[in-house]
């Protein structure tokens, strides 16, 4: 079973390659896997989608992340 670091790395790569469309690609992959009956794969894609959405929200709010933790600079 892939670990969380693999899912984070995949999400990061997807954002780099697909940009704002990364969430849509992950969602489509999850749907395709679910329709094919590949439950484990569908669940993994859903976790990747969650990471992509979290990173997109953090970028939109101006937060910078390092791993799982948010680093905020003091003004």
Secondary structure, 3 states (H helix, E strand, C coil): CCCHHHHHHHHHHHHHHHHHHHHHHHHHHHHHHHHCCCHHHHHHHHHHHHHHHHHHHHHHHCCEEECCEEECCCC
